[in-house]
Amino acid sequence: MLFLEHHRDGFVISTDPAKLQLDVIHAYLSERSYWAKGRSLEAVRASIEHSLCFGVYTEGGMQVGLARMVTDYATFGWLCDVFILEDYRGHALGKWLIETVAAHPALQAVPRLLLATRDAHELYRRYGGFENLPKPERWMIRLKPGI
C-alpha cells in the first residue's frame, strides 16, 4: 500500500508505519486514555501492526497524535485509538486528522465504518461524516469479563 503524507501549519499526518513512535502511543493509551488504560505494550504493538495508522507529527518528527483504522479494506472498518496529546490540542489537529482518515483513498469503497466515543460525537459527525447507528438493536458485542 502507498503511504500518504499531508502537511499543514507545521504538522504532518502520515500513514507510514515506520514513523510511528510506539513509546508515545503506548504511554498515551495505557496511562491517559479513558478507553485503553492499562493496555500492555505488546497489545499496542500488535494492534498497530494489524491496522492502518495515521500518525500526527510536528515537522521535527515528534509524534503528537494517532488514529487507528482496523479494516479489511472491502466491507468494514473500525476507527479507534484516536488522540492528540494534550499540549497540542487547540490547533485543529483532531479535525484535520478525522478529515484525513475519512478521505483516505483505500477507505472510499468501504461501506461501513464504525467508531465509539464518549464525548466527541460532533467532531466525528462534522469532520468524518459519521452518524448514530440507525438500528442499534442489530449490533451486539462480546466482552471479556473485567473489561
N, C-alpha and C positions, 0 to 999 in steps of 0.2 A: 504494500500500500504506500502511496505517496504521502509524505509528511507535509503538512501545511504549516505555514507560519504567517502571522499577522502582526503588524507593528502599529502602535498608536500612542502618542503622547509619552514617549519614554518607556513604554511597556511592550512586551511581546507575548502572544499566545501561540504556542507550538504544540503539535501532535507528535513530535519526535520523542520517543520513549527514552532515548539516550540522555535527554536533558533533564528528566525527572530526578528530583532530589529526595530520595527515599527517607532520609532523616527528617526533612522538613514536613513531608506528608505524614509520616508516622507520628511525629510529635503533635501535629495539629489534631489529627483524627483521634489518637488514643488519649490525649490529655485535655483538649479544649472543645471538641465537638460534642453535641448532645446525642448524636446517633451512633458513635463508634468508640465511645470511651472504653479504654482498656483493650482495644483491638491489638493483637500481637503484631510484631514486626513481620513475622512470617505470613500472617494473613494479609497484611497490607501489601507485601511483595507479591504474593500470589494473585491478589485482586488486580493489581496494576498490570501484571504480565498477561492477564486474560481480558483486558479491556482496551478500549480506545480512550486514551487520556489526553486531556487538554491542559497543559501546564501554563500558568501565568507567571511571567518573569519580568524583572527590571531589565533594562537594556544591558546592565552589567552582568546579567545571568543569574541573579538571586531569585529563587522560586518564591512567589508570594500568593499563589492560588492554584486551584485544581478543579476540574470537573472530570468525572469518570463515566463513560458510557459502556455498559455491558450490553453487547448486541451480537446477533448473528448476521447483521447487515442485510437481512432479507425480510424478516417478519416482525421482529420485536427488538426494542432497546429499553434499557432502564438507566436513567440518569441518576447518578448518586455521587456521594462524597464531594459535593460542591462546597468550596470555601475560598475566601480571600482572607489573608492574615489581617488581624485587627489594625495594625499600623498602616495598612494600605487601603483601607476602606475609605469611602468618600471621594474616590477618583473614578467612579462609574465602571470599575473593573468587573463587578458582578454582572452588570447589564451587558457589557461587551462580551463577557465570557458566555453567557447564555445565548446571545445572538449568534456568536461564532459556532457554538455547538449546534444550534438549530439550523444553521446554514451549511453545515459540513456536507460536501457532495456525496459522501458514502452513506449518509443517513437520509437522503432525499426520497429514496424509494421505500424506506421502512414505514409501513403503515401504522405502527403502534409504538409510541414512545411513552414511557411511564416514569413517574417520579413520586417521591413522598417528601413532604416538607411540613415542618411545624408552624413556620411563620413567614415564609417568603412566597406565598401564593401569587401575589400581584407581580412580583419580579418574573416568575416563570410564565404567567399568563401574558404579560405585556411584551416581554422580550423573547420568549420562546414559543409562543402560540399554544401553550398548554391550557387545558381546561379541566374542570372537575370531571370525575368519572361519570359517564352518562348512565351507567347501570351498575352501581357499586355492588348490588346484591349478587352479581355474577362472579365477582372476584373473591378469591379465597387465599388464605396464607397458612403456611405451616411453620411454626416457630419452635426452636429448641427450647426446652424448659430452662428457665432462668434468664431468658432474653427479654 
